[in-house]
Amino acid sequence: MRSASVYAAPTAPRPRILVVGGSPKHVRKARELGLDVVLAQFPDAYDRDHWPYVDQALLLDYGDTDRLLPMVRALHAAYPFQAAVSLFELGLLPAARINEALGLGGESVATVELLLDKWQMRRELTAKGISPVASAVGRSAQDVRAFVAAHGLPVIVKPIRESGSLGIFRIHDRADVDAVADRFRSLGDRHWDARDLTGTDSFDEFLMEDTEVKLTSRGPRIIESHNRIGGDRINELAEIAYGVDMERYALGAGFGLVEPLTASPEPRGGAAVRFLTPEPGRVVEVTGVDAVRADPACADLQLDLRPGDVVPPLTWNEDKVGHVVARGTTAAEAIAHSRRLAETILIRTEPVV
């Protein structure tokens, strides 16, 4: 009598992704989607929080693409991956260079370069007759004064190639030009946009990109765009309001691991974020944190301040000390909750002498 044998079909290999930069939550989400994960990360940014989710780690300054690309090619030959993705500003261009070098598709290097360079993007839009905005590159206070003379006030002065709202100034009065120019000298190149982008409402439309649009008296105008998800907790707000985690879509959509979005999702509630902006100085006391965390309207609270810490003047995103995300049945209710919760937290400071 012949013995029966059991045949098990081989399982398909798990798809593999190279994640460039970012936080532990990005590699965690990639692993939860069923992906093998290769991570390119700065050595001092890689720690035990990454370990459970990373199969191979390449620790180096990934902004140095002359060094990065040969190492990635060697790793890809031994441990092939299907795409390089970054959800982090500094990783966008390296990821595009990797995909282009290995023929993996994705956004072209030229596209990413254009999105990172605000002046070149403005020129491209103007050349195509899209969202015309008066703009120029300046390198001195005199350049700003000439622009104001030609276009009037107010104007926006901003760096050509920065992120995190670094070095953005709104000039309301000609007397402010020299002060803004003095603060700007350490930032290198300059770029400013004219008054039809100021004093109006704005909205953001986010897919796997971040495009900011101003609604002006002359119609909608594009401010800038990026091939990444927007910051300032926008992904968390979208997940609360629409049930869509855009980070998971950015990581998994190309592998068919998330439900396709064939139409705009219906809102299922409201969400709002409010940033905590105490007076600059040395922290004396922080109260209200436990009450806010216990509030049903609180979706998230981030605050890491203790007595003795120093609150810097608010000049860009990295100076923010914390935030509260609130939920509500409507957007208006969420906004009201966020204001109420933020006001519950009291951060008392004293001047630093």
C-alpha positions as CSV (number, residue, x, y, z in Angstrom):
1,M,0.0,0.0,0.0
2,R,1.4,3.3,-1.1
3,S,1.6,6.1,1.4
4,A,-0.1,9.3,0.6
5,S,2.0,12.4,0.2
6,V,1.0,16.0,0.9
7,Y,2.0,18.8,-1.4
8,A,2.1,22.3,-0.2
9,A,2.3,25.0,-2.9
10,P,5.2,27.4,-2.4
11,T,4.1,30.7,-0.9
12,A,4.7,33.8,-2.9
13,P,7.6,36.0,-1.6
14,R,6.5,39.0,0.3
15,P,6.9,42.2,-1.6
16,R,9.8,44.4,-0.4
17,I,10.1,48.1,-0.1
18,L,13.0,50.4,0.5
19,V,12.0,53.2,2.9
20,V,14.2,56.3,2.9
21,G,14.3,58.2,6.2
22,G,11.3,58.9,8.3
23,S,10.1,57.7,11.6
24,P,9.5,54.2,13.2
25,K,5.8,54.5,12.5
26,H,6.5,54.5,8.7
27,V,8.3,51.1,8.8
28,R,5.8,49.8,11.3
29,K,3.0,50.6,8.9
30,A,4.9,49.0,6.0
31,R,5.4,45.8,7.9
32,E,1.7,45.8,9.0
33,L,0.8,45.9,5.3
34,G,2.7,42.7,4.7
35,L,5.9,44.2,3.3
36,D,9.5,43.3,3.9
37,V,11.3,46.5,4.8
38,V,14.7,47.8,3.9
39,L,15.5,51.1,5.6
40,A,18.0,53.7,4.6
41,Q,18.5,56.0,7.6
42,F,20.9,58.4,9.2
43,P,22.9,56.4,11.8
44,D,21.9,58.6,14.7
45,A,18.2,58.4,13.7
46,Y,18.1,54.6,13.8
47,D,17.2,53.0,17.2
48,R,15.4,50.0,18.8
49,D,12.0,51.4,17.9
50,H,12.8,50.4,14.3
51,W,14.2,47.0,15.0
52,P,10.9,44.9,15.0
53,Y,9.9,46.1,11.5
54,V,13.2,46.3,9.5
55,D,14.7,43.4,7.7
56,Q,17.8,45.2,6.4
57,A,19.1,48.6,7.4
58,L,21.5,50.8,5.5
59,L,22.9,53.4,7.9
60,L,24.5,56.4,6.2
61,D,23.9,60.0,5.2
62,Y,21.4,59.2,2.4
63,G,21.6,62.8,1.2
64,D,25.0,61.9,-0.2
65,T,23.7,60.2,-3.3
66,D,27.2,59.6,-4.8
67,R,27.8,57.3,-1.8
68,L,24.2,56.1,-1.5
69,L,23.6,54.8,-5.0
70,P,26.5,52.3,-5.2
71,M,25.6,50.8,-1.8
72,V,21.9,50.6,-2.8
73,R,22.7,48.9,-6.1
74,A,24.8,46.3,-4.2
75,L,22.0,45.7,-1.7
76,H,19.4,45.5,-4.4
77,A,21.4,42.8,-6.2
78,A,21.5,40.7,-3.1
79,Y,18.2,41.6,-1.6
80,P,16.0,43.1,-4.3
81,F,13.1,45.4,-3.6
82,Q,10.3,46.7,-5.8
83,A,10.2,50.4,-4.9
84,A,11.9,53.1,-2.9
85,V,9.5,55.4,-1.0
86,S,10.0,58.3,1.3
87,L,7.4,60.0,3.5
88,F,10.0,62.4,4.8
89,E,11.2,65.7,3.2
90,L,14.9,64.9,3.1
91,G,14.3,61.5,1.6
92,L,12.2,62.5,-1.4
93,L,15.1,63.2,-3.8
94,P,17.2,60.2,-2.7
95,A,14.2,57.9,-3.2
96,A,13.6,59.3,-6.7
97,R,17.3,58.9,-7.6
98,I,17.2,55.3,-6.4
99,N,14.1,54.4,-8.4
100,E,15.5,56.1,-11.5
101,A,18.9,54.4,-11.2
102,L,17.3,50.9,-10.7
103,G,14.5,51.4,-13.2
104,L,11.8,51.0,-10.6
105,G,9.4,53.8,-11.7
106,G,7.9,56.4,-9.4
107,E,8.3,60.1,-9.7
108,S,11.1,61.3,-11.9
109,V,14.1,63.1,-10.4
110,A,13.2,66.1,-12.6
111,T,9.7,66.2,-11.1
112,V,11.0,66.0,-7.5
113,E,13.7,68.7,-8.2
114,L,11.0,71.0,-9.6
115,L,8.8,70.5,-6.6
116,L,11.6,71.2,-4.2
117,D,12.7,74.4,-5.9
118,K,9.9,76.9,-5.4
119,W,11.3,79.4,-7.9
120,Q,11.7,76.8,-10.7
121,M,8.2,75.5,-10.0
122,R,6.8,79.1,-10.2
123,R,8.5,79.6,-13.5
124,E,7.2,76.3,-14.9
125,L,3.6,77.2,-13.9
126,T,3.9,80.7,-15.4
127,A,5.3,79.2,-18.7
128,K,2.3,77.0,-18.9
129,G,-0.2,79.7,-18.0
130,I,-1.2,78.0,-14.8
131,S,-1.8,79.9,-11.6
132,P,0.0,83.1,-12.6
133,V,1.6,84.9,-9.6
134,A,4.0,87.9,-9.6
135,S,7.3,86.6,-8.3
136,A,11.0,87.2,-8.4
137,V,14.3,86.1,-6.9
138,G,16.0,88.7,-4.7
139,R,19.3,88.9,-2.8
140,S,19.1,92.2,-1.1
141,A,16.8,94.7,0.7
142,Q,16.9,96.8,-2.5
143,D,15.5,93.9,-4.5
144,V,12.6,93.6,-2.0
145,R,11.9,97.4,-2.2
146,A,11.9,97.2,-6.0
147,F,9.4,94.3,-6.0
148,V,7.2,96.2,-3.5
149,A,7.3,99.3,-5.8
150,A,6.2,97.2,-8.8
151,H,3.5,95.1,-7.1
152,G,2.5,96.8,-3.9
153,L,2.0,95.5,-0.4
154,P,1.7,93.1,1.3
155,V,4.3,90.6,-0.1
156,I,5.6,87.3,1.0
157,V,9.4,86.6,1.3
158,K,10.4,83.0,1.5
159,P,13.4,80.8,0.8
160,I,13.6,79.1,-2.6
161,R,14.4,75.7,-1.1
162,E,13.4,75.1,2.5
163,S,10.6,73.3,4.4
164,G,8.9,73.5,7.7
165,S,7.8,77.1,7.2
166,L,11.4,78.2,7.8
167,G,12.2,81.8,6.9
168,I,8.7,82.9,5.7
169,F,7.9,86.6,6.2
170,R,4.9,88.7,5.4
171,I,5.8,92.4,4.8
172,H,3.0,94.8,5.5
173,D,5.0,98.0,5.6
174,R,7.9,99.4,3.6
175,A,9.6,100.1,7.0
176,D,9.8,96.4,7.6
177,V,11.9,95.6,4.5
178,D,15.4,96.1,6.1
179,A,14.5,94.1,9.2
180,V,13.2,91.1,7.1
181,A,16.3,91.3,4.9
182,D,18.6,91.2,8.0
183,R,16.8,88.1,9.3
184,F,17.0,86.5,5.9
185,R,20.7,86.8,5.1
186,S,21.6,83.5,6.9
187,L,19.2,81.6,4.7
188,G,20.9,82.0,1.3
189,D,18.7,82.5,-1.8
190,R,15.5,84.5,-1.6
191,H,12.1,84.2,-3.3
192,W,9.0,86.2,-2.7
193,D,5.4,86.1,-4.0
194,A,3.1,89.1,-4.6
195,R,0.1,90.3,-2.7
196,D,-2.6,88.3,-4.5
197,L,-1.5,85.3,-2.3
198,T,-2.2,87.1,1.0
199,G,-5.2,87.9,3.1
200,T,-7.3,85.1,1.7
201,D,-8.6,81.8,2.7
202,S,-6.7,78.6,1.8
203,F,-7.3,74.9,1.5
204,D,-5.2,71.9,0.9
205,E,-6.0,69.0,-1.4
206,F,-3.9,66.0,-0.3
207,L,-3.4,62.7,-2.1
208,M,0.1,61.3,-2.2
209,E,1.1,64.9,-2.5
210,D,0.9,68.2,-0.7
211,T,-0.4,71.1,-2.7
212,E,-1.3,74.3,-1.1
213,V,-3.8,76.6,-2.9
214,K,-5.0,80.1,-2.0
215,L,-8.4,81.3,-2.9
216,T,-7.9,84.8,-4.2
217,S,-10.0,87.5,-5.8
218,R,-8.4,86.5,-9.1
219,G,-9.2,82.8,-8.6
220,P,-7.3,79.9,-7.0
221,R,-3.5,80.2,-7.0
222,I,-1.0,77.4,-6.3
223,I,1.5,78.3,-3.6
224,E,3.7,75.2,-3.6
225,S,3.6,71.5,-3.9
226,H,5.5,68.4,-2.8
227,N,5.4,64.7,-3.7
228,R,4.7,63.8,-0.1
229,I,1.9,63.9,2.4
230,G,1.5,67.3,4.2
231,G,2.8,67.9,7.6
232,D,1.3,69.5,10.7
233,R,-0.7,66.3,11.5
234,I,-2.7,66.4,8.3
235,N,-2.5,62.6,7.9
236,E,-4.0,62.1,11.4
237,L,-6.8,64.7,10.6
238,A,-7.6,62.9,7.3
239,E,-7.8,59.5,9.1
240,I,-10.2,60.8,11.7
241,A,-12.4,62.7,9.3
242,Y,-12.3,60.2,6.3
243,G,-11.0,57.0,7.7
244,V,-8.1,57.1,5.2
245,D,-4.5,56.7,6.4
246,M,-2.5,58.3,3.6
247,E,0.8,57.0,4.8
248,R,-0.5,53.4,4.4
249,Y,-1.7,54.3,0.9
250,A,1.7,55.8,0.0
251,L,3.4,52.6,1.2
252,G,1.0,50.0,0.0
253,A,-1.0,51.3,-3.0
254,G,1.7,50.4,-5.5
255,F,1.6,46.8,-4.3
256,G,-2.2,46.5,-4.2
257,L,-2.2,46.2,-0.5
258,V,-4.9,48.8,0.3
259,E,-8.4,49.3,-1.0
260,P,-8.3,51.5,-4.1
261,L,-9.8,55.0,-3.7
262,T,-12.1,55.1,-6.7
263,A,-14.0,58.2,-5.4
264,S,-13.6,60.9,-2.8
265,P,-14.3,59.3,0.6
266,E,-17.3,60.5,2.5
267,P,-16.5,62.4,5.7
268,R,-17.4,60.5,8.9
269,G,-16.7,63.3,11.3
270,G,-14.6,66.4,11.9
271,A,-11.0,66.8,13.1
272,A,-8.8,69.8,14.0
273,V,-5.3,70.5,15.3
274,R,-4.3,73.3,17.4
275,F,-0.6,74.0,18.3
276,L,0.5,75.1,21.7
277,T,2.3,78.4,21.6
278,P,3.4,79.5,25.1
279,E,5.4,82.7,25.7
280,P,9.1,82.1,25.0
281,G,11.1,81.6,28.2
282,R,12.0,79.1,30.8
283,V,9.1,76.8,31.8
284,V,7.9,77.2,35.4
285,E,4.7,75.1,35.4
286,V,2.6,72.9,33.1
287,T,-0.9,72.0,34.0
288,G,-4.0,70.5,32.4
289,V,-2.3,67.7,30.5
290,D,-4.1,64.8,32.3
291,A,-7.5,66.5,31.9
292,V,-7.0,66.9,28.2
293,R,-5.8,63.3,27.7
294,A,-9.0,62.1,29.5
295,D,-11.3,64.3,27.4
296,P,-13.4,62.2,24.9
297,A,-12.8,64.9,22.3
298,C,-9.0,64.5,22.5
299,A,-7.6,62.3,19.7
300,D,-4.0,63.1,20.3
301,L,-1.9,65.3,22.6
302,Q,1.8,65.8,22.1
303,L,3.6,67.9,24.7
304,D,7.1,67.2,26.1
305,L,7.8,70.2,28.3
306,R,8.9,70.1,31.9
307,P,9.8,72.8,34.4
308,G,13.3,74.1,33.5
309,D,12.9,73.6,29.7
310,V,13.3,76.6,27.5
311,V,10.6,77.6,25.0
312,P,12.2,79.3,22.0
313,P,10.6,82.1,20.0
314,L,8.3,80.7,17.3
315,T,10.2,81.1,14.0
316,W,9.4,77.8,12.2
317,N,7.7,74.4,12.6
318,E,10.5,72.9,14.7
319,D,9.9,75.6,17.4
320,K,6.4,74.3,18.1
321,V,6.4,72.7,21.6
322,G,3.3,70.6,21.2
323,H,-0.2,70.2,19.8
324,V,-3.7,68.8,20.5
325,V,-5.8,67.0,17.9
326,A,-9.5,67.0,18.5
327,R,-12.4,65.1,17.0
328,G,-16.1,66.1,16.6
329,T,-19.2,65.3,14.7
330,T,-18.6,68.2,12.4
331,A,-15.6,70.3,11.5
332,A,-16.9,73.3,13.4
333,E,-17.3,71.1,16.5
334,A,-13.8,69.7,16.2
335,I,-12.4,73.2,15.9
336,A,-14.3,74.3,19.0
337,H,-13.0,71.3,20.9
338,S,-9.4,71.9,19.8
339,R,-9.6,75.5,21.0
340,R,-11.1,74.4,24.3
341,L,-8.5,71.7,24.9
342,A,-5.6,73.9,24.0
343,E,-6.8,76.5,26.4
344,T,-7.0,73.9,29.2
345,I,-3.3,73.4,29.0
346,L,-1.5,76.2,30.8
347,I,2.3,76.6,30.3
348,R,3.7,79.3,32.5
349,T,7.1,80.6,31.5
350,E,9.5,83.2,32.9
351,P,12.1,85.3,31.0
352,V,15.5,83.7,30.6
353,V,18.2,86.0,32.0
